[in-house]
Amino acid sequence: MRTLFLLLSLSLFLPGCSVFNVAGEDCTLSITNGTSATLWFLYVRSSDDAEWGDDVLEDARLEDAETHTVTLSPGDYDVQAEWPSPGSETFTILAAATCVDGDDLGLTLSLTDQD
């Protein structure tokens, strides 16, 4: 398994909220696939959890440029996306996001060419 540790574009839309306030209303996290590959699995967990839990895509796939949205309670989260390569390897992207009191968060997963 090849793991790519990339936190790529995380954009926060903060409607008058303090970054340090993590109590309050649920947030939405919109995860956009910018990898040019089809994502087969997408996991979101609290940063305090050791296990990933269920695939939030369920039986669906996330095509390039498509977005999947999840609702989260305030707190810190890890995101993991996986897809198979044409060979036998599985590629993985790991990212992080923080939900703050009712915010709408946008996370774009993409790959960069490392020369």
N, C-alpha and C positions, 0 to 999 in steps of 0.2 A: 504494500500500500504506500503510495506516495502522498505525503501531506504537504500542502502549501499553506504556510502561515501568512495569511494576507488579510489585514483589515483594510478594506479598500474605501469606498466612499461612504461615510456615515454622516448624514445630514440631519440635524435636529431642527425642528420647528417649534420654538418655545413661545407659546402665547402668554407672555408676561409671568412666567414661572421661574422660580429660583432653581438653579442647577443643583443646589444642595438639598432641596426638599424632595424626599422620595416617598412621602405619605400622601394618600389621596386617591384620586380617580385613576381608573385603568388607562393604559396607553394602547395605541395601535402601532405595530411595527410592520412596515411594508418592505419586504425583501425582494429586490429586483435582480434577476439573473442577467449579468452582463458578461458572462464567460464565453459566449459563443457555443457552448456545449449545452446539452439537455441535462438538468439536474434531476437525479433519480430519488434522492433522499434529502430531507431538510429537517434538522433538529434544532429546537430552541429549549434551553434549560436555564434555570437560575444559576448564577455563578457559584452558589453555595452547594449545588447538587453534584454528586460524583457520577451519576448515571445520566445518559442522554434522554431516555424515555422514548416515546413513540415518534414516528415520522409525521411531521405536521402536514405533509403533502398527501398522506394516506396512500391511496393507490394511483394518484395523479403524478405527472411529471411537470417540471417547470422549464419551459422552453426559453431560449435566449430572448431577452427583452421582456419577458413576462414577469408579473409581480404577484407574490403571495402575501397576504396580510394576516397577522395573528394579533390577538388581544392579550395584553400582559398586565399584571399587577405592577405597581411601582417597584423598582429594584434593578439590579444588575443582571444581565443575561449573556450567555454564550450562544453563538449560532454556528452550526456545522452543516455544510452542504457537501454532498458526495455524488459522483457520477463515474461510470466505468469508462476506461480508455478503450481504444480499438483493440488493444492487446488484452492482457489479463490483469492489469493493474486497476486500482480504484484511486481516483483523485479526490482529495478532500481540501476544502477551504474552511478555516476557522476564523471567526470574527467575534466582536463583542458590541453590546449596546446597553445603554442605561435608560430606563423608563422613569420619567419624572412627572408626577401629578398631571395626568391627562394629556400628555404630549402626543403628537403624531411624529413618529420616527421613520426615516427612510434609510435603508441600507442597500447599497448596490454592490454585489459580488462580482469582481472582475479579475482578470489575470493581467499581469504586466510582464513584458519581455525583459528578462534579466540577461544583459549582454556581458 
